[in-house]
Amino acid sequence: MSMFDNVMKFVETSVAPVAGKISAQKHVNAIKDGFVSTMPFLIVGSLLLVLAFPPSEGNFFFDGWHALIKAIGQENILAPFQLSMGIFALYATFGIGFSLAESYKLRPMNTGMLCMFAFMLAAAPMTNTEIGGVIPGAYLGGAGAFTAIMCGLFVPEMQRFLIKYNIRIKMPEAVPPKISASFDLLIPIVVISVIIMPINIMLSQYDLQIPSAVMKLFQPLVMASDTYIACLIAVLLVQLLWFSGIHGGSVVGGIIAPMLLINLGLNQEALAAGEPLPAIFVNPVMDFFVFVGGAGGTWGLVVLMMRSKATQLKAIGKMSIIPGTFNINEPVIFGTPIVMNPVYFIPWLLAPAVNTTIVWMAFKTGFVAKIIAIPPWTMPAPVGAIIATNSGTAALVVLSSIIVSATIFYPFLKVHEKQLIAEEKAALEATAAANKGKIPAAAKDGELNECRN
């Protein structure tokens, strides 16, 4: 049995079933949906942060940019950022609870509101009530991501428990359903308060509260997530899953999203404080630097296909170039096909692995600035990379990824091209042989008329 067969057997028997179960698991899906629902806020907030912190002065354009920021006021630009990226964990809590409630056939709106209440009670209990009340924001952003997950999953499960044992305030049948539903929140609110408040009081004796204690617990995991090995493993898992026909980005992204958003939050906090940015592994590393053109970094491959002598490959290349420019590459993955195709197995894994190494070195050496924003993943890679880092050198790294991918894919593409050209030639010869000796219909009609005459 070849190495390819052994690897595919392992993927099919071990990786794919586990990935399939994970992708179908309600709690994992709820976490993924919750964080996906925050993306509009993250994108807008990130772009505002980029606007508020222009590159160093030194030319006409940047000098004008700095002058514009001074005229508007940096604090005015950062106000929407604080209410988007700055409290994204609050939005994520609602989204996670809403999604899980839908899967359990609960009232998703009510559940989402309960999740927000639980999160705020755990992460931001109001202080200084004598002056009207102050909500601390230290754990409403990236630092509260894990607490958001815990609250978003705990509340629906608690509601299911109460419903199972019929612990609720029953209203008369004449009461409108929406009013009755609002009274169903009373007992859950009490239960949430009774559970969360004592925990925070107990943790306060150690100068902690729930989010800070959770962050201490998960700190090794967060630190481990921002390493070259973690990034490489994530990239290779995405590739293996896609090769077996499973949406790798969806499965892997749903698992690592909390850690990557925490890394983004750390960079944004450091930027605002004027300190060096600490984290490298944030979503755009894969979206714009490693996977240029979509999973596998196929944009360079698509360009090569457009010049192919094989009709099939040339047609797929032309059809895929525009979607690929916006990082959508299902046409090339399934049209070539790359999925389950032994010819492309090695470059499918090798090209992203090499690009991950080059990209990581570029960030580590400071050739390109670290990421401070999350542009939409459908943005063309060079543009998205520049916006994500606020650095022009990012485009050069993206270009290197395209060249590396095209170089690695090229010999395997030629093997596939040779096979297809032979098949196309054989098909043409078979068609010609089938038609040879046949008299065209028009000729037959002519001969028949002559006979009749």
N, C-alpha and C positions, 0 to 999 in steps of 0.2 A: 504494500500500500504506500502511495507517495506521500510526501509531506503535506501537500495540498489536501489530499483525502483525509489525512489524520486531523489536520486543523479544522476542516469543514465538519468532520464527524464530531469533534469537540464542540464546535459552535452550535451545531444542530441538536446535539444531545444534552449539552450542559448550559451553554450561554443563552441560546434562543428561548428555551422553555422558561428559564428564570426571568429573562427580559420580558417575555410575553406576560408572565404573571405580574411582574412589577408594573408594566404599562397598563394592565387592567385593574390593578389594586386601587380601591376607592380612596384610601388615604393619600397615596402617592399622587393620584390624579387631582385630588383636592388641593394639595400643596402646589402642584404644577399650575393648576388653573388660577389659584390665588396669586401667585407671583406673576403669571402672564397678565392678569388683570391690572397689575400695577405698572406695566410697561409704558403706557402713555404718559403717566406722571413722571416716570424715571427719565423718559426721553426728553420731555419738555424741561424738566428740572436740570438735567445734565447739560442741555444746550444753553440754558441760561447761565450755568456755572462757567461754561467755556466763554460766553460773552463777557461775563463779569471779570474774568482774569485773562486779559489778552497777553500775548507773548511780549518779550522785552522790547522796549522802544529802540529805535535805531533807523527807521526809514519812514517815509511819508505815510504809508498806510497804517503801520502800527502806532505812529505818533497820533494820527487822527483817531484811531480806535481808543487809545488811552484818553484823549481829550473828550471823546464822546462819553466814556464811562464816568469821567469826573463831572461832566455836565449833568448827566442823568442821576448820578449818585449810585455807588456800588450797592449800598444797602437797599435801594429801591429795586434793583435788578435781582438781588438775592432773596427778596421777600417771597416771590412765587416759588423759588427753589426750596426755601425752608418749608413751604406748605405742600410741596410735591415730593421731592427726594428726601427732604428732611423728616417726613412722617410717613414714608411709604410702608413701614411695618403695620401701621394702623389700617391702611387700605388693604394690605395683604391679609390681615386677620379677617376682615370682612369677606374678602374673596374666597379664602380657604373654607371658612364656615359656611358660606353660601353654597359653594360647590358640593361640600360633603352633605349638607342638608338636602340638596336636590337628589343626590344619589340615595339617600335614606327616605325620600318622600316626606320630609319635614317641611315646614314653612321656611323657605330659604331667607326671606327678608328678615323675619323675626330672629332667626338663628344668627344671621350676620350681625344684627344689632347687639345681640347677647355676646357674641365674640368680641366685638369692639368694647363693650362694657368690661368684660373680663380682662382684656388686654390693658385698657386704661387703668383699671384698678391695680393690675400687677406692675405695669411699667411706668405709669405717670400719675400716681395719686396726688391730688391737688394740695398745694401748700400755701402758706401765707394767706389764709382765708380772711384775715382781718383787713387786708387791702383789696379784697375782691376776688382773691384766688389766683394762683399761678400754677400752670401745668408744666412741669419740667419736661424738656424735650430730649434729654440725653439718650433715651432708649426708644425713641419713636422712629428712628431711622434704622440704619444697618445693624446697630448694636442690639436692636430688639427683634431681629429676624427670627431667631429660634423661639423666643417667647411668643411671637405671632403665630408660629406653627403650632406650638403647644396649646394656645388658647383656641385657635381655629379648629383643632381636632378634638379638644376636650369637651367643648360646649355641646356640639351635636351628639357626642356619645353620652353625655350627661342627660340631654333631652330624651334620647332613646330609652335610657334607663327609667326616667320618670314616667314616660308614656307606657313602657312595658308593664310597670307596676301601678299604672293608673293613678299616679300622684299628681293631681292637678286640681285647680279650682273650677268646678263645674258651674256653668251659668245656665239659667233657664233657656229653653228652646226658643223663646220669643226674642232673645237677645240676638242682634245681628251678628253674623259669623266673624266679621272683622273685629268687632268689639270683644267678642268671646275669645278670639285669638290673642288679643292684646293682654287679656287677663291670664292667658296661659304662660305669659312671661314672668308673672309675679314670683312663683315658687323658684324657677331657675335663677332669677336675680338674687333671691335670698340665699340659695345654695352656693352660687358663685361667690357671693360676699363672705359667707361663712367659711369657705375653703381658702380663698385667696388672702383675705385680711390677716388671719392668724399667721399664715406663712410669712408674709412681709414683716409683721411685727416681730416674729422670732428671728428673721434674718437681719433685721435692723440692729440687733444686739451685736452683730459682727460687722457693722457698717456695710451691709449688703441689702439688696432687694432682689426680687425674683429674676429680673433680666440680668443683673450683674452676676448673680450666682450661676445662672444658666450659661452665661458667657465664659465664666471661669471653668465650668464643666466641659464646655465644647472648645475651649481655647486650643488644645492640642490639635483638634480636627481642623480648626480654621487655619492654624499655622501650617499644618501639613498640606492643606489645599493650595497654598501659594508656593508650590515647588515645581520644578521641572518634571519630576517623576509623576506628580499628580496630573499635571497638564497632559503629559504624554499618554498616560493610562486613559484619561478621559477621551483623548483624540482617537486612540486605537479602539476603544470600546465602541465609539460612534461608528467607526469604519467597519468593524466586525459585524455589528448589528445591521447596518445598511446592506452589507454584502449578503447577509442572509435574508434580506427583504423586510427587516424591521426598521422603523423610523428611529435611527440611533440618536439623533439630536433630541427628540422628544423624551426618550427614556433617560438618557444620561443627563440632559439638561434639567429634567425635573428633580433629579437627585442632588446635583451640585449647585443648583440655583441659589440656595440660601448662602452658601459659603462665598460664591462669587459676588453676590450683592453686598455682603459684609466687607469683602476686599475693596469693592468700589467705594463704599462708605468711608473706609479708612483713608483712601486716597483723597477723597473730597474734603474730609476733615483736615487732613494734612495741608492740602492746597489752601484752604481758607485760613489756616493758622500760619501759612508761610513756611511750612516745614517740608523736608524731603518726602516724596511719595513712597510709601512702604511696599505696596502690593503690585504684582505683575499680572497674575491670572484673574482676569475679569472677562466677561462675555465677549467683547470685541476681539480678544486674542484669537479665538477660534472663528468668529463670524467674519472678520475682515482680513486677518493676517495669515491664518493657516488654511482655512477653507475658502479660498478665493474662487467665487463662482458656485459655491455650495459645498456640501460634504464631499471630501476627497480632493478639494481644490481643483475642480475640473475645468475651469475657464481656459487654461492653457491647452488642455486636451481638446476642448471644443474648437479652438482656433486651428489646431492641427487637423481635426476632422474636416473642417471646411475646405482644406486643400487636398483631401484624400482622393485617390483614384477610384476607390470603391463607391459606387452610387449610394449604397445604404448609409455609409459613414458620412459622406458629403451631405446627404439630405438631413441626417440627424444633427450634424454640425450647424447647418444653416438654421434649422428649426430651434436649436438650443442656445444660440449665441445671445439673443436678446434676454430670455429668461435668466441665463447664466450671469449676465451683466448685473442682474439684480439678485444674485445668489439663490436662484431657484433652478435646481438642476435635475428634477425628476425626469424630464425628457431624455437626458443623456444617460442617467442611471438605468432606467428601464427600457429605453429605446435601443441602446447599443447592442445587447444589454451588458451592464457591468455586474448586476446582481447575479450571483451564482455562476459567473463566467470565469473559469480557471485562468484564462489568458490575462485577466486584469487583476488577479488576486494580489500578486506581489506589488505592482505599482500602487494599487489602491491603499495598501498599508504603508508602503515605503515613502511615497511622496509626502503625505501629511506628517509622517514621523520626522523626515529630514527638515521639512518646513518648521515644525515645532521647535526643533533644535536651533535652527537659524534665528527664528523669531525670538526665542528666549534669550539667546546671546545678545541680540540687538537691544532688548530691554535691559538686560543685566549690565551691559557695558555702557548704557546711557546713550547709545547711538540714536535711539528714539525715546521720547518722553513716555512715562507711564500713563496709563489710561485714567481719565477723569470724567468721561461721559459715555453714555450708551446711545449711539444713534440707532435709528431703525435698521434692523438686520437686512432689509431689502435695499439699503443704500449701496450704490456701487462701491466696491472694496476700497479703492484709493481714497475716495471722498470720505467714506465712513471712518477709515483709519486716521485720516488727518483730523477729523472732528473729534474722534475719541481721545486722541492724544494731544490735540492742539499743537501738532508738530509736523512740519513739512517733510521731514525725513521718513515719516511713516510710509509715504507713497513709494519710496525706494525699497523698503522692506517688502511691501506688497508686490512690487515688480519682481523682486528676487524670488518670491514664492511662486509667481506665475511661471517664471523661467525654469525653476527647479522642477515644478510639477510637469511642465511640458517635456523637459529633458528626460525625466524618469519614465513618463508614459510613452514616449515616442517609439522605442524599440518594440514594445508590446503592442502598440497600435499598428505598427507595420506588419507584425505577425498576423494580427486579426485582419488587417486589410488584405494581405496575401490570400488568406482563406476565403474571404468574401469575393475577391476578384475571381478566384478559381470557381467558386460556386456560381457567380453571375455569368461567367463565360460558359460553364457547363449548361446553365439554364437557357442561354441564348442558342447554344448549339442544339439542345434538345428541341427547342421551339422551331428552329430552322429545319431540323430533320423531320419533325412532325408535319410541317407545312410542305416539305419537298414532295413533288409529284402530284400534289393536289391541284386540280384545275379550278381556277377562280370561278365563282358563281356566275359572273358576267359572261365568261367564255362559254360556260355550259349552256347558258340561255341562247347564245349566238349559234352554237352548234345545233341545238334543238330546232331553232327557227329554220336553219338551212335544210335540215332533214324534212321538215314539213313542206318547205317550198319544192 
